Amino acid sequence: MFILANLLIAVAQVLDYVLWAYIWILIGRFIISFVNVDSDNPIVRFLYGATEPVLERVRQRLPVLAGGFDFSPIVVWIAIVFLQRFLVRSLYELAQALR
């Protein structure tokens, strides 16, 4: 069972790193949304390409509030924190129980 436990720990660590990386990508996207940047810049294209599919799905389900403020990055950030706190920790605890 220690092999399965080690696999779960590895999956939990990789998932945690991927979620942290996505948070930083989301923060970068949030920052450049306030600045008038060149849309042909490869970094800007990467940030938009990496975040827009997720943000668009959230925008479709969120009501439009006064002022037109986009709450989708905040909702995605909360979802990522939830996944880190619930899913990653659950995987770690399950792996510890299997040892």
Residue, then its C-alpha position, 0 to 999 in steps of 0.5 A: m500500500f505504500i506505493l499507492a500512498n506515494l502515488l497519492i502524495a506525488v499527485a497531490q504535490v503536482l496538483d498543488y504546484v499546478l494550482w499555485a502556478y495558475i493563481w500566479i497566471l491569474i494574478g498576471r492577467f488581472i494586473i495587465s487588464f488594468v494596463n493598456v498593453d500590446s495584445d501581440n505581446p507573447i506574454v499577454r497572449f499566453l496569459y489571455g490564452a491560459t485564463e480566458p477559457v476558464l474565465e469565460r465559463v465563469r462569466q457565463r454563469l455570473p450575473v452582470l453587476a452594476g459598473g460592469f466589474d468582472f468578478s470572474p477572476i475572484v470566483v476562479w481564485i476562490a475555487i482554486v483556494f478551495l481545491q487546494r484546501f479540500l482536494v490536495r489536503s484530502l489526497y495527502e491525508l488519504a495517503q497518510a492513512l494508507r501508510 
